[in-house]
Every structure is written in structure tokens, then in C-alpha cells.
């Protein structure tokens, strides 16, 4: 009788320990996933160094079919009389200690495709998975169809030549 009680206690204790280990492993896996994909509840600060291309609006867009990522959409207004053929956008995060830069270029050796026509709205979508909750997003520079440039001190033309 004593052996049966000891065996029963050992089995119950083993099941309890196995259940606790399983729960810890499952919860640990869920925490790792949430750290990889930050949840941004509010829109990041978005500014522009260029008076020609100003931020009209920003919003989140749900994932498209076949795309896993939600996007941060910037609607930019070209207030210039010239077409824009290239631009750069950067976003930084102090908490994540990260910096990203996006360059959009349609300049070619002979002709350039227009990204933003004069006095029109241009939309840029950034994958949200690359943007930390404390990010600052900035339209850095624009290049016009005539080759002139406007914006922050770093040059898009020089960066594209490298």
C-alpha cells in the first residue's frame, strides 16, 4: 500500500513539474515574439527639411493581401513648380539605437521618371516593422527634374553617385 502511495505521489509531482516547465517555455516564446515587432499605438513625429515637399498627413495602413507588415503612410505635397525625381527619408530611434534611410530615385542617364508632379500629392509607405515607437521620421532632401536639390545639408545627388 505504501509503495502505491509513493508511486502516485511521484507521478502527480512529475505531472506538476512538467506542466510548470511547459507553461514557462510557452510564455517565454510569446514574449520574444512581442519584442521583435514593436506595437506602435501613436503616429511618430514626421517633419520635412524641404519647403517644396511638405508632410500633408500620416496614417497607418493595414497589411495588403500577401504582405505581413502594417505600413506607416506619409502623404507629401509637392508645393514646387518643378517635378521631383528623387528624395530621401530617414527615421531614427534613441531607445532602439537605430537609424534608417530610404532613398527613392527615378533619375536616369537620359531621362527621369517623375515621382511627384508640381503641386501634387505623393505617397510613401514605410514598413512599420522597421520603425520603433519613439521614432522621428524626416523627409531629408528632394531632387528636382532640373538637377537642383533642396533640404537638409546631406546631399542626395552625392549619395547616389557613390
ABEGO torsion letter per residue (X at the ends): XAAAAAAAAAAAAAAAAAAAAAAAAAAAAAAAAAAABBBBABBBBBBBABAABBBABBBBBBBBBGBABBBBBBBBBBABABBBABBBBBBBBAAAGBBBBBBBBABBAABBBBABBBGBBBBBBBBAAABBAABBBBBABBBBAAGBBBEBABBAAAAAAX
